[in-house]
Amino acid sequence: MIVSPVPSVGRNARTSAIEPHELERQRIRVKEIIDRTGGVEELAINGMRPPPNTPFAFVAMVPSVAKHLRGDLSARHRCSYCQTSNKFLNGRIVICGDGELRLIGNDCWNKHISEEDWRIARNDFADWQRRKKFEEVSGEYPEVLDRLASSIKYSIEKNRKIFSFVSGMRSNLRNSMPELLDALDEANEKGGVLEIEERVLDIGALEGRRGQIAAQEKESKPQKFRSQVRIIHRLRGREAIVSAYKNPHRNMEKALSLVWKAKRDLSETEWSDLDNRQFSRSISALEKTCKEAVDLIKHAKICVESAASFMSFENLSGVVRWASHQECLLSLYADYSVVPNGLVFVPENGSPAKLVAPDIVSLEIDGLAEMEILLRR
């Protein structure tokens, strides 16, 4: 059982004059606006300093100014407490006892507010942030983690043949069609372009001799040719044959173990015994574990999708068309042809070889999109 680590609403001397439900409402509303707009423009910010000793509470952090704009004073935020005398990069949005929202900079609060009042307000806001994060973690993470674990386990069992094929694609090509793999590696370095160099009649040279056509008819002179590079095909799914993209089965198994770890950490941690700093560290560790699992799943998806794209009829047809061209050196070593889900290699001397894939389908992992949304919050 997960026990809430903080009271439902934080209270202190400085927020006692602010109705708790109104404070909660403003915090939620302001957060939604900032998440949606990335700024404070849609907030009704009062630019005038409140009377001395006016109660206040933190509502949100002021969104950071983009790095490339930090030298521009017009992009900085205007401090309500300093009014026109100061602008800041980092600060807070506060709600005052009069119900108005104001901005105050982290570098200028001590001109207007006592250190004790600032500390109390900061701790109250940290408690609120902690409570909201706990509600999110305890309310949404368990269900999403359960769905992820179940879906990953099912995918591992269902797609063993696909994972095995994807993991062994490069080694299979190396063993059966080494010349083709070397040529594809070279093409990968050029962005996956499969091209040939051919000799074509130099039309420009003929145009330059237009006035000498009659003389050419009398004198038998050789025609002029020039070399021209022609693109035959652009590789699809070329990541599938790069050594860095491999072993989706191992990635999925590791992702599953991380999801189980996150579930254990969530259920076994004594959240009620943690202070704010410990709570933040534990949440960060949980999110890191979940993010590592998500990255491994996404990498496995890329592996499978790349293999499906590489083994598609359209891509293999383009590869065969290029390898069979009379100007391509590969045509000297073997004949290539496309078969359903694969490629056949027939060398001049030796036995034919095949690279045939199982029916490859994209990995659909239930809960993955929801976990990515949770990690972005």
C-alpha positions as CSV (number, residue, x, y, z in Angstrom):
1,M,0.0,0.0,0.0
2,I,1.3,3.5,-0.9
3,V,0.7,6.1,1.7
4,S,0.6,9.8,0.9
5,P,3.8,11.5,2.1
6,V,2.3,14.9,2.8
7,P,-1.0,16.4,4.1
8,S,-3.6,17.1,1.4
9,V,-3.1,20.9,1.5
10,G,0.0,22.6,2.9
11,R,-0.7,25.4,5.3
12,N,1.5,28.0,7.1
13,A,1.4,31.4,8.6
14,R,1.9,33.2,5.3
15,T,-0.7,31.3,3.3
16,S,-3.3,31.3,6.1
17,A,-5.0,34.4,4.7
18,I,-5.4,32.7,1.3
19,E,-8.4,30.3,1.0
20,P,-6.8,26.8,0.5
21,H,-9.2,25.7,-2.3
22,E,-8.6,29.0,-4.2
23,L,-4.8,28.5,-3.8
24,E,-5.1,24.9,-5.2
25,R,-7.3,26.1,-8.1
26,Q,-4.8,28.8,-9.0
27,R,-1.9,26.5,-8.9
28,I,-3.5,24.0,-11.2
29,R,-4.9,26.7,-13.6
30,V,-1.5,28.5,-13.9
31,K,0.3,25.2,-14.4
32,E,-2.1,24.2,-17.2
33,I,-1.6,27.6,-18.9
34,I,2.2,27.6,-18.7
35,D,2.3,24.0,-20.0
36,R,0.2,25.0,-22.9
37,T,1.7,28.4,-23.8
38,G,5.2,28.2,-22.3
39,G,4.8,31.8,-21.0
40,V,2.9,34.1,-18.6
41,E,1.2,36.2,-21.3
42,E,-2.2,34.7,-20.7
43,L,-2.0,35.2,-17.0
44,A,-3.6,38.3,-15.5
45,I,-0.4,39.5,-13.8
46,N,-0.7,42.6,-11.6
47,G,2.4,44.7,-12.1
48,M,2.0,46.8,-9.0
49,R,3.7,46.1,-5.7
50,P,1.3,44.9,-3.0
51,P,1.1,46.7,0.4
52,P,3.8,45.8,2.9
53,N,3.3,42.5,4.8
54,T,0.7,41.3,2.3
55,P,0.3,37.5,2.7
56,F,1.5,35.5,-0.4
57,A,2.0,32.0,-1.6
58,F,4.0,30.5,-4.5
59,V,1.8,29.4,-7.4
60,A,4.4,28.4,-10.0
61,M,8.0,28.9,-11.3
62,V,8.3,31.6,-13.9
63,P,9.1,29.9,-17.3
64,S,12.9,30.3,-18.1
65,V,13.9,32.7,-20.8
66,A,15.5,31.0,-23.8
67,K,19.3,31.0,-23.7
68,H,19.6,33.0,-27.0
69,L,17.3,35.7,-25.6
70,R,18.9,36.1,-22.1
71,G,21.0,39.1,-23.2
72,D,17.8,40.9,-24.4
73,L,16.3,42.9,-21.6
74,S,13.0,43.1,-23.3
75,A,12.7,39.3,-23.1
76,R,13.1,39.3,-19.3
77,H,10.3,39.3,-16.8
78,R,9.2,42.4,-15.0
79,C,9.2,42.1,-11.2
80,S,5.8,43.3,-9.8
81,Y,7.4,44.0,-6.4
82,C,10.2,46.1,-7.9
83,Q,7.8,47.5,-10.5
84,T,9.8,49.1,-13.3
85,S,13.2,49.1,-11.5
86,N,14.2,45.5,-12.1
87,K,13.8,42.7,-14.6
88,F,14.8,39.1,-14.0
89,L,15.5,35.8,-15.7
90,N,14.4,33.4,-12.9
91,G,11.6,33.9,-10.4
92,R,8.2,32.9,-9.1
93,I,4.5,33.6,-9.7
94,V,2.8,34.3,-6.4
95,I,-0.8,34.9,-5.3
96,C,-1.3,37.6,-2.8
97,G,-3.9,38.1,-0.1
98,D,-5.8,40.4,-2.4
99,G,-6.3,37.4,-4.9
100,E,-3.9,39.0,-7.5
101,L,-1.1,37.2,-9.3
102,R,2.3,38.8,-9.3
103,L,5.8,38.1,-10.4
104,I,8.9,38.3,-8.2
105,G,12.5,37.6,-9.1
106,N,14.7,35.2,-7.3
107,D,17.3,37.9,-6.9
108,C,15.0,40.7,-5.7
109,W,12.6,39.1,-3.2
110,N,14.9,39.9,-0.2
111,K,14.3,43.6,-0.9
112,H,10.6,43.2,-0.1
113,I,10.1,39.9,1.9
114,S,11.7,38.6,5.0
115,E,13.9,35.5,4.7
116,E,11.6,33.5,7.1
117,D,8.5,34.3,5.1
118,W,10.2,33.4,1.8
119,R,11.5,30.1,3.3
120,I,8.0,29.2,4.6
121,A,6.4,29.9,1.2
122,R,9.1,28.0,-0.6
123,N,8.6,24.9,1.6
124,D,4.9,25.1,1.3
125,F,5.2,25.1,-2.5
126,A,7.7,22.2,-2.4
127,D,5.2,20.2,-0.3
128,W,2.5,20.9,-2.9
129,Q,4.7,19.9,-5.8
130,R,5.6,16.8,-3.9
131,R,2.0,15.9,-3.2
132,K,0.9,16.5,-6.8
133,K,3.8,14.4,-8.1
134,F,2.9,11.7,-5.6
135,E,-0.7,11.7,-6.7
136,E,0.5,11.3,-10.3
137,V,2.9,8.5,-9.5
138,S,0.6,6.6,-7.2
139,G,-2.4,7.1,-9.3
140,E,-1.2,6.6,-12.9
141,Y,2.2,4.9,-12.9
142,P,1.0,1.5,-11.4
143,E,-1.6,1.0,-14.1
144,V,0.7,2.1,-16.9
145,L,3.6,-0.1,-15.6
146,D,1.3,-3.1,-15.4
147,R,0.2,-2.6,-19.0
148,L,3.8,-2.2,-20.1
149,A,5.0,-5.3,-18.4
150,S,2.2,-7.4,-19.8
151,S,2.6,-6.1,-23.3
152,I,6.4,-6.5,-23.4
153,K,6.2,-10.0,-22.1
154,Y,3.6,-10.9,-24.8
155,S,5.7,-9.2,-27.5
156,I,8.8,-11.2,-26.5
157,E,6.9,-14.5,-26.8
158,K,5.1,-13.6,-30.0
159,N,8.0,-12.1,-31.9
160,R,10.9,-14.5,-31.2
161,K,11.4,-15.4,-34.9
162,I,11.3,-11.7,-35.9
163,F,13.8,-10.7,-33.2
164,S,16.1,-13.6,-34.2
165,F,16.0,-12.6,-37.9
166,V,16.6,-8.9,-37.2
167,S,19.5,-9.7,-34.9
168,G,21.2,-11.9,-37.4
169,M,20.5,-9.9,-40.6
170,R,24.0,-8.5,-40.9
171,S,25.8,-11.7,-40.1
172,N,23.6,-13.6,-42.5
173,L,24.4,-11.1,-45.3
174,R,28.1,-11.3,-44.4
175,N,28.1,-15.2,-44.6
176,S,26.0,-15.5,-47.7
177,M,26.5,-12.3,-49.7
178,P,29.7,-10.6,-48.6
179,E,30.2,-8.6,-51.7
180,L,26.7,-7.2,-51.6
181,L,27.1,-6.3,-47.9
182,D,30.4,-4.5,-48.6
183,A,28.7,-2.5,-51.4
184,L,25.8,-1.6,-49.2
185,D,28.1,-0.5,-46.4
186,E,29.8,1.8,-48.9
187,A,26.4,3.1,-50.0
188,N,25.4,3.7,-46.4
189,E,28.4,6.1,-46.0
190,K,26.9,8.1,-49.0
191,G,23.4,8.3,-47.4
192,G,22.1,5.0,-48.8
193,V,22.4,6.0,-52.5
194,L,22.9,3.1,-54.9
195,E,24.4,4.6,-58.0
196,I,26.4,3.5,-61.1
197,E,28.8,5.3,-63.4
198,E,28.1,4.9,-67.1
199,R,29.5,6.3,-70.3
200,V,27.1,8.4,-72.3
201,L,27.4,10.3,-75.6
202,D,28.7,13.8,-75.1
203,I,25.9,15.8,-76.7
204,G,27.6,19.0,-75.8
205,A,30.6,18.1,-77.9
206,L,28.4,17.2,-80.9
207,E,26.6,20.6,-80.6
208,G,29.9,22.4,-80.6
209,R,30.7,20.7,-83.9
210,R,27.4,21.4,-85.5
211,G,29.0,23.3,-88.4
212,Q,31.3,20.4,-89.2
213,I,28.7,17.7,-89.6
214,A,29.3,17.5,-93.4
215,A,33.0,17.1,-92.8
216,Q,32.4,14.4,-90.2
217,E,30.3,12.5,-92.6
218,K,33.3,12.4,-95.0
219,E,35.9,11.7,-92.3
220,S,35.2,8.8,-90.0
221,K,36.0,10.3,-86.5
222,P,35.2,8.5,-83.2
223,Q,32.3,9.8,-81.1
224,K,33.0,11.5,-77.8
225,F,31.7,10.1,-74.6
226,R,31.7,11.2,-71.0
227,S,31.2,9.6,-67.6
228,Q,27.9,10.2,-65.8
229,V,26.7,9.0,-62.4
230,R,23.1,7.8,-62.3
231,I,21.2,7.0,-59.1
232,I,19.4,3.6,-59.4
233,H,17.9,3.4,-55.9
234,R,17.9,4.8,-52.4
235,L,18.1,2.3,-49.7
236,R,15.2,1.9,-47.3
237,G,15.7,0.7,-43.7
238,R,19.4,0.8,-44.1
239,E,19.8,1.0,-40.3
240,A,18.9,-2.7,-40.3
241,I,22.3,-3.7,-41.6
242,V,24.3,-1.3,-39.5
243,S,25.9,-3.2,-36.6
244,A,24.7,-0.6,-34.0
245,Y,21.1,-1.6,-34.7
246,K,20.6,-5.1,-33.5
247,N,19.3,-7.5,-30.9
248,P,15.8,-6.2,-30.2
249,H,15.1,-9.4,-28.1
250,R,17.8,-8.4,-25.6
251,N,16.5,-4.8,-25.5
252,M,13.0,-6.0,-24.8
253,E,14.1,-8.3,-22.1
254,K,16.1,-5.6,-20.4
255,A,13.2,-3.2,-20.7
256,L,10.9,-5.8,-19.0
257,S,13.3,-6.1,-16.1
258,L,13.4,-2.3,-15.7
259,V,9.6,-2.1,-15.7
260,W,9.5,-4.8,-13.0
261,K,12.2,-2.8,-11.0
262,A,10.1,0.4,-11.3
263,K,7.0,-1.5,-10.0
264,R,9.0,-2.9,-7.0
265,D,10.5,0.5,-6.2
266,L,7.0,2.2,-6.4
267,S,5.4,-0.4,-4.1
268,E,8.3,-1.0,-1.6
269,T,9.5,2.5,-1.0
270,E,8.3,4.0,2.3
271,W,7.2,7.3,0.8
272,S,5.8,8.6,4.1
273,D,9.2,8.4,5.7
274,L,10.9,10.6,3.1
275,D,11.6,14.3,3.4
276,N,11.3,16.6,0.3
277,R,14.9,16.0,-0.9
278,Q,14.7,12.3,-0.4
279,F,11.3,12.2,-2.1
280,S,12.7,14.1,-5.1
281,R,15.6,11.8,-5.4
282,S,13.4,8.7,-5.3
283,I,11.0,10.1,-7.9
284,S,14.0,11.0,-10.1
285,A,15.3,7.5,-9.8
286,L,11.9,6.0,-10.7
287,E,11.6,8.2,-13.7
288,K,15.1,7.4,-14.8
289,T,14.3,3.7,-14.7
290,C,11.1,4.2,-16.7
291,K,12.9,6.3,-19.3
292,E,15.6,3.7,-19.8
293,A,12.9,1.1,-20.4
294,V,11.1,3.4,-22.8
295,D,14.3,4.1,-24.7
296,L,15.1,0.3,-25.0
297,I,11.5,-0.4,-26.3
298,K,11.8,2.4,-28.9
299,H,15.2,1.1,-30.0
300,A,13.7,-2.3,-30.5
301,K,10.9,-0.8,-32.5
302,I,13.4,1.0,-34.7
303,C,15.3,-2.3,-35.3
304,V,12.1,-4.1,-36.4
305,E,10.7,-1.3,-38.5
306,S,14.1,-0.8,-40.3
307,A,14.3,-4.5,-41.0
308,A,10.7,-4.5,-42.4
309,S,11.6,-1.6,-44.6
310,F,14.8,-3.1,-45.8
311,M,13.1,-6.4,-46.6
312,S,10.2,-4.8,-48.4
313,F,9.6,-5.8,-52.0
314,E,10.1,-2.2,-53.2
315,N,13.5,-1.9,-51.5
316,L,14.8,-5.4,-52.5
317,S,13.7,-4.8,-56.1
318,G,15.7,-1.6,-56.2
319,V,18.8,-3.4,-54.8
320,V,18.5,-6.1,-57.4
321,R,18.0,-3.6,-60.2
322,W,21.2,-1.9,-59.1
323,A,23.3,-5.0,-58.4
324,S,22.2,-6.5,-61.8
325,H,23.1,-3.4,-63.8
326,Q,25.9,-4.0,-66.3
327,E,27.8,-1.1,-65.0
328,C,27.7,-2.4,-61.4
329,L,30.7,-4.6,-60.3
330,L,28.3,-6.8,-58.4
331,S,26.8,-8.1,-61.6
332,L,30.2,-9.8,-62.3
333,Y,30.0,-12.0,-59.2
334,A,26.4,-13.3,-59.1
335,D,22.8,-13.0,-60.2
336,Y,20.3,-11.5,-57.8
337,S,16.6,-11.9,-57.7
338,V,13.6,-11.1,-55.4
339,V,11.4,-13.7,-53.9
340,P,8.5,-13.3,-51.4
341,N,10.0,-11.7,-48.3
342,G,13.5,-12.1,-49.4
343,L,16.5,-12.1,-51.8
344,V,18.2,-14.9,-53.7
345,F,21.9,-14.8,-54.5
346,V,23.2,-17.1,-57.2
347,P,27.1,-16.9,-57.6
348,E,28.9,-17.9,-60.7
349,N,30.6,-20.6,-58.7
350,G,29.0,-22.1,-55.7
351,S,25.6,-22.7,-54.2
352,P,22.7,-20.2,-54.2
353,A,22.0,-18.4,-51.0
354,K,18.8,-16.9,-49.6
355,L,17.9,-14.1,-47.2
356,V,14.2,-14.6,-46.4
357,A,12.4,-12.8,-43.6
358,P,9.4,-14.0,-41.5
359,D,6.3,-11.8,-41.8
360,I,7.6,-8.7,-39.9
361,V,5.0,-6.5,-38.1
362,S,5.6,-3.4,-36.1
363,L,5.9,-3.7,-32.4
364,E,2.7,-2.4,-30.7
365,I,3.4,-1.9,-26.9
366,D,0.4,-1.1,-24.8
367,G,1.2,1.7,-22.3
368,L,4.3,3.0,-24.1
369,A,2.6,6.3,-25.3
370,E,1.1,6.9,-21.8
371,M,4.5,6.4,-20.1
372,E,6.1,8.9,-22.5
373,I,3.4,11.4,-21.6
374,L,4.0,10.8,-17.8
375,L,7.8,11.3,-18.3
376,R,7.3,14.6,-20.1
377,R,5.3,16.1,-17.2
